[in-house]
């Protein structure tokens, strides 16, 4: 079951959700967009989109 495509997709989606949920917290701590993207292994463009969506 752990090797099924559906299982892997759900696992990856959950990991991405956790990363995206971490962005506002890291921003409040004063990390730059670039630092957040690097720490979470995300594209730089994704970070401000999430931050702006929180406001």
C-alpha positions as a Markdown table, in Angstrom:
| # | Residue | x | y | z |
|---|---|---|---|---|
| 1 | Unk | 0.0 | 0.0 | 0.0 |
| 2 | Unk | 2.8 | 2.5 | 0.9 |
| 3 | Unk | 4.1 | 2.0 | -2.6 |
| 4 | Unk | 0.9 | 2.9 | -4.4 |
| 5 | Unk | 0.7 | 6.1 | -6.4 |
| 6 | Unk | -2.3 | 7.4 | -4.5 |
| 7 | Unk | -0.5 | 6.9 | -1.2 |
| 8 | Unk | 2.5 | 8.7 | -2.4 |
| 9 | Unk | 0.4 | 11.6 | -3.8 |
| 10 | Unk | -1.4 | 12.0 | -0.5 |
| 11 | Unk | 1.9 | 11.9 | 1.4 |
| 12 | Unk | 3.5 | 14.6 | -0.8 |
| 13 | Unk | 0.4 | 16.7 | -0.6 |
| 14 | Unk | 0.5 | 16.5 | 3.2 |
| 15 | Unk | 4.2 | 17.5 | 3.2 |
| 16 | Unk | 3.5 | 20.5 | 1.0 |
| 17 | Unk | 0.6 | 21.6 | 3.2 |
| 18 | Unk | 2.9 | 21.5 | 6.3 |
| 19 | Unk | 5.5 | 23.6 | 4.5 |
| 20 | Unk | 2.9 | 26.2 | 3.4 |
| 21 | Unk | 1.5 | 26.4 | 6.9 |
| 22 | Unk | 5.0 | 27.1 | 8.3 |
| 23 | Unk | 5.5 | 30.1 | 6.1 |
| 24 | Unk | 3.6 | 32.7 | 8.2 |
| 25 | Unk | 5.3 | 31.6 | 11.4 |
| 26 | Unk | 8.8 | 31.9 | 9.8 |
| 27 | Unk | 7.8 | 35.3 | 8.4 |
| 28 | Unk | 6.8 | 36.5 | 11.9 |
| 29 | Unk | 10.2 | 35.4 | 13.2 |
| 30 | Unk | 11.8 | 37.8 | 10.7 |
| 31 | Unk | 13.1 | 35.4 | 8.1 |
| 32 | Unk | 13.3 | 36.8 | 4.6 |
| 33 | Unk | 11.3 | 35.4 | 1.7 |
| 34 | Unk | 14.5 | 33.8 | 0.4 |
| 35 | Unk | 15.4 | 32.3 | 3.7 |
| 36 | Unk | 12.0 | 30.8 | 4.1 |
| 37 | Unk | 12.0 | 29.3 | 0.6 |
| 38 | Unk | 15.5 | 27.9 | 1.2 |
| 39 | Unk | 14.6 | 26.4 | 4.6 |
| 40 | Unk | 11.4 | 24.8 | 3.3 |
| 41 | Unk | 12.8 | 23.8 | -0.1 |
| 42 | Unk | 10.1 | 25.8 | -1.9 |
| 43 | Unk | 10.1 | 28.1 | -4.9 |
| 44 | Unk | 10.7 | 31.7 | -3.9 |
| 45 | Unk | 7.5 | 32.8 | -5.7 |
| 46 | Unk | 5.4 | 30.5 | -3.5 |
| 47 | Unk | 6.4 | 32.3 | -0.2 |
| 48 | Unk | 5.0 | 35.8 | -0.8 |
| 49 | Unk | 1.8 | 34.3 | -2.2 |
| 50 | Unk | 1.2 | 32.6 | 1.1 |
| 51 | Unk | 2.2 | 35.6 | 3.2 |
| 52 | Unk | -0.1 | 37.9 | 1.2 |
| 53 | Unk | -2.9 | 35.4 | 1.4 |
| 54 | Unk | -2.7 | 35.5 | 5.2 |
| 55 | Unk | -3.3 | 39.3 | 5.4 |
